[in-house]
Amino acid sequence: MQIDGNSKRYTDLLHAVERRQVIPLIGSGMSVASGCPTWSNLLRKIRDFTKIDVAALEKLLSAGGFEEAADLIASGTNPNLLNERVEHDLRIDDPKQINGAVRIIPAVFPNFAITTNLDDVLEQLYAQCGVSFAHVLAGVDVSRYRQLKNPNTRFLLKLHGDCRLPYTRVLLKAEYDKAYGPGQANREELILLYRSNSVLFMGCSLGSDRTVNLVSEVAKTDKSMPKHYAFLRLPESQELRIDRENFLSECGIYPIWYDEDHDTSLILLLSGLLAAAGALT
C-alpha cells in the first residue's frame, strides 16, 4: 500500500466490492500457475508445429501485435492442427492442477465473472468450490447473456471463446474484427458492463488491445462511467510508471501496483477483498 497511489485506490475498490458493484475480468496471467501459457507463450508453443521464423514471431510479439502474430502462426499450419494445439495447450485435464491466486476468485466473486481466456480453469474451479456456473457463454454465445440474465443465476462470459469449441474462438485478426465490430455481442456486452459496473482487471497486460480500446471509447463518451481497477506489476522506472498510469487513467482504469511475485501479490490483494465481499465472518 506504500506504492504510489495504491492505498486510497485500494480503499475505493474495497468500498465498491462492499456495494457489490465490482465484476472481475480475468486474463491469461491468472491461469499460468495452473500450467496454462500466456497468449505470447501459447503462440510460441504452436510455432513449434510450423516452419514460421522465430524472429518474425518475436518481432510481432514484442510490438504487441498479438492478432498479427496469431495470423502468422495460422499461415504456417492448417485449421485442424491449429484447433488441436489451442485445445491441448489450454485444456485442464486434472482439476487438481488449478493453482495460484485464481483459487480465491470464487470466494470474492461467486456469481459472475468475465474472462478473455480460452482455458477451462474458471469452470472447473467454481465447480470445485460449490458455486458452479449455471451458464457458460463463450464467444458468439455471449449474445445470449441479456436474454438469460438473472441476478440469482451464476454466469461466466468467455469473451474470446472456449479452447474446446473452435467456432467460438477469438484468436485471429478476422475473429477479433468480427467479435468487436459494431453491434457484435462482445462489443455490446462489454460496453454495457463498463458503463454499469466497476471492472477489476486481473492477469491482463492492458496494452493497446481490443478490451482496453473499447473501455477507452466508453470513457470518452460516458463521463458517468464507474472507475475501473487493475492489479498490475509496477513498471521498472518511475518514468514508465507515470506514462502507464496516464495511459490507463485516461481509459478510466486505475492501477493498483505490486512489485513482488505475481501470485503472492495477488493472493494478498484478493484476500484483502474477502471481508468486503462478505466471505469472511
C-alpha positions in Angstrom: 0.0 0.0 0.0 3.0 2.3 0.1 3.4 2.3 -3.7 2.3 5.5 -5.4 -1.5 5.8 -5.4 -2.2 2.3 -4.1 -3.6 3.0 -0.6 -6.7 5.1 -1.4 -7.3 3.3 -4.7 -7.5 0.0 -2.8 -9.8 1.6 -0.3 -12.1 2.8 -3.1 -12.0 -0.7 -4.6 -13.0 -2.2 -1.2 -16.0 0.1 -0.9 -17.1 -0.8 -4.4 -16.8 -4.5 -3.6 -18.9 -3.9 -0.4 -21.6 -2.4 -2.6 -21.5 -5.4 -5.0 -20.5 -3.1 -7.9 -17.3 -4.9 -9.0 -17.0 -7.7 -11.6 -13.8 -9.5 -12.3 -12.2 -9.6 -15.8 -9.7 -12.4 -15.8 -6.8 -12.6 -18.2 -4.3 -15.3 -19.1 -1.9 -14.3 -16.3 -4.3 -15.8 -13.8 -4.0 -19.3 -15.4 -0.2 -19.5 -15.6 0.1 -21.1 -12.1 -2.3 -23.9 -13.3 0.1 -24.7 -16.2 -1.6 -22.7 -19.0 0.6 -20.5 -21.2 0.1 -16.7 -21.6 -1.1 -15.6 -25.0 2.5 -15.0 -26.1 3.7 -18.3 -24.9 0.7 -20.1 -26.5 1.8 -18.8 -29.9 5.4 -19.7 -29.2 4.3 -23.3 -28.4 2.2 -23.6 -31.5 5.1 -22.2 -33.6 7.0 -25.4 -32.9 4.5 -27.2 -35.1 5.2 -24.8 -38.0 8.1 -23.5 -40.1 7.5 -19.9 -39.1 10.7 -18.0 -38.4 11.2 -17.4 -34.7 12.5 -13.9 -35.2 9.4 -12.9 -37.3 7.1 -14.1 -34.5 9.1 -12.4 -31.7 9.1 -9.1 -33.6 5.3 -9.0 -33.7 5.0 -10.1 -30.1 7.5 -7.5 -28.8 5.5 -4.8 -30.6 2.2 -6.0 -29.0 0.9 -7.3 -32.4 -0.8 -10.4 -30.9 -3.5 -10.6 -33.5 -1.0 -10.3 -36.3 1.3 -12.9 -34.6 -1.7 -15.3 -34.4 -2.3 -14.8 -38.1 1.3 -15.5 -38.8 1.1 -18.8 -36.9 -2.1 -19.7 -38.6 -0.5 -19.1 -42.0 2.1 -21.8 -41.2 -0.4 -24.6 -40.2 -3.8 -25.9 -41.1 -7.1 -25.2 -39.2 -7.3 -28.7 -37.8 -3.8 -28.7 -36.4 -4.3 -25.1 -35.0 -7.5 -26.1 -33.3 -5.9 -29.2 -31.7 -2.9 -27.2 -30.4 -5.1 -24.5 -28.9 -7.2 -27.1 -27.2 -4.3 -29.3 -25.9 -2.3 -26.3 -24.6 -5.2 -24.7 -22.8 -7.4 -27.6 -21.7 -7.3 -28.6 -18.0 -7.4 -32.4 -17.7 -7.0 -32.6 -13.9 -8.7 -30.0 -11.7 -6.1 -30.7 -9.0 -3.6 -28.8 -11.1 -5.5 -25.5 -10.7 -3.3 -23.3 -8.5 -2.4 -19.8 -7.5 -4.3 -16.6 -6.8 -7.1 -17.6 -9.1 -8.3 -20.0 -6.4 -9.5 -17.0 -4.3 -11.7 -15.5 -7.0 -14.9 -17.7 -6.4 -15.0 -16.6 -2.8 -14.8 -12.9 -3.7 -16.9 -13.0 -6.8 -19.2 -16.1 -6.6 -21.9 -15.1 -9.0 -20.4 -13.6 -12.1 -17.1 -13.5 -13.9 -15.7 -12.4 -17.3 -12.6 -13.8 -18.9 -10.7 -13.4 -22.2 -9.2 -16.9 -21.6 -10.0 -19.9 -23.7 -9.0 -22.3 -21.0 -11.4 -24.0 -18.6 -9.8 -23.1 -15.3 -12.7 -21.0 -14.0 -15.4 -23.5 -14.8 -13.6 -26.3 -13.1 -12.5 -24.1 -10.1 -16.0 -22.7 -9.4 -17.4 -26.2 -9.6 -14.8 -27.4 -7.0 -15.9 -24.5 -4.8 -19.5 -25.5 -4.9 -20.6 -22.4 -6.9 -20.9 -23.9 -10.4 -21.9 -21.5 -13.2 -25.5 -22.1 -14.5 -24.4 -20.7 -17.8 -21.0 -20.6 -19.5 -21.4 -18.4 -22.6 -18.4 -18.5 -25.0 -17.6 -16.3 -28.0 -20.7 -15.9 -30.2 -22.9 -17.3 -27.4 -22.2 -14.2 -25.3 -25.1 -12.6 -27.2 -27.5 -14.8 -25.2 -26.5 -13.2 -21.9 -29.1 -10.4 -21.9 -31.9 -13.0 -22.7 -30.8 -15.3 -19.8 -29.6 -12.6 -17.3 -30.9 -13.2 -13.8 -29.4 -11.8 -10.6 -29.9 -15.2 -8.9 -28.1 -17.2 -11.7 -24.3 -17.6 -11.9 -22.7 -16.7 -15.3 -19.3 -16.9 -16.9 -18.8 -14.9 -20.0 -15.8 -16.2 -22.1 -15.4 -13.3 -24.4 -12.8 -14.9 -26.6 -14.3 -18.4 -26.7 -13.5 -21.8 -25.4 -10.5 -23.8 -26.4 -12.7 -26.9 -26.9 -15.1 -25.2 -29.3 -13.3 -23.7 -32.3 -16.4 -21.9 -33.6 -16.5 -19.7 -30.5 -12.8 -18.7 -30.7 -11.5 -15.2 -31.0 -7.7 -15.5 -31.7 -7.0 -14.4 -35.3 -7.4 -10.8 -36.5 -10.5 -11.6 -38.6 -12.1 -13.2 -35.5 -11.3 -10.1 -33.4 -12.7 -7.8 -36.1 -15.9 -9.8 -36.1 -16.3 -10.0 -32.3 -15.5 -6.3 -31.7 -17.3 -4.9 -34.8 -20.3 -2.5 -34.5 -23.3 -4.3 -33.0 -21.4 -7.5 -32.2 -22.1 -9.4 -28.9 -18.7 -9.0 -27.3 -18.6 -5.3 -28.0 -22.2 -4.6 -26.9 -22.0 -6.6 -23.7 -18.6 -5.1 -22.7 -20.0 -1.6 -23.3 -22.9 -2.3 -21.0 -20.7 -3.8 -18.3 -18.2 -1.0 -18.4 -21.0 1.6 -18.1 -22.8 -0.2 -15.2 -20.1 -1.7 -13.1 -16.6 -1.3 -11.8 -14.4 -3.9 -13.6 -11.4 -5.3 -11.8 -8.8 -6.5 -14.4 -6.5 -9.3 -13.2 -3.9 -11.2 -15.2 -4.3 -8.8 -18.1 -1.4 -7.0 -19.8 -3.7 -4.0 -20.6 -1.8 -2.7 -23.6 -3.5 -1.3 -26.7 -5.7 -4.3 -27.1 -9.4 -4.6 -28.0 -10.8 -4.6 -24.5 -8.7 -1.6 -23.4 -9.5 0.3 -26.6 -13.2 -0.3 -26.0 -13.2 0.9 -22.4 -11.3 4.0 -23.7 -14.1 4.6 -26.1 -16.7 4.4 -23.4 -14.7 6.7 -21.1 -14.7 9.4 -23.8 -18.4 9.2 -24.4 -19.8 8.4 -20.9 -18.5 10.7 -18.2 -20.6 8.9 -15.6 -18.8 5.5 -16.3 -17.7 4.0 -12.9 -14.0 3.7 -12.1 -12.3 0.5 -13.2 -9.3 -1.0 -11.5 -6.4 -3.3 -12.4 -3.8 -5.3 -10.4 -0.6 -4.7 -12.3 3.1 -5.2 -11.9 4.9 -2.0 -11.1 6.9 -0.7 -14.1 10.7 -0.8 -13.9 11.1 3.0 -13.6 9.2 6.0 -12.3 9.1 7.4 -15.8 7.4 4.3 -17.2 5.0 4.2 -14.3 3.9 7.7 -14.9 3.4 7.0 -18.6 1.5 3.8 -17.9 -0.7 5.5 -15.2 -1.6 8.3 -17.6 -2.5 5.9 -20.4 -4.7 3.7 -18.2 -6.4 6.5 -16.2 -7.3 8.2 -19.5 -9.1 5.0 -20.3 -10.9 5.0 -16.9 -8.7 2.3 -15.4 -6.8 2.9 -12.2 -3.9 0.6 -11.5 -3.1 -0.9 -8.1 0.6 -1.8 -8.4 2.5 -4.8 -7.0 6.3 -5.3 -7.0 6.7 -8.8 -5.6 5.9 -12.2 -7.1 2.7 -12.2 -9.2 0.8 -14.9 -7.4 1.9 -14.0 -3.9 0.9 -10.4 -4.5 -2.5 -11.2 -6.0 -3.2 -13.7 -3.2 -2.7 -10.8 -0.7 -4.7 -8.3 -2.7 -7.6 -10.7 -3.3 -7.5 -11.8 0.4 -8.0 -8.2 1.4 -11.2 -8.1 -0.7 -12.7 -11.2 1.0 -14.1 -9.4 4.1 -15.6 -6.7 1.9 -17.3 -9.3 -0.2 -18.8 -10.8 2.9 -16.9 -14.1 2.5 -15.4 -13.8 6.0 -17.3 -13.6 9.3 
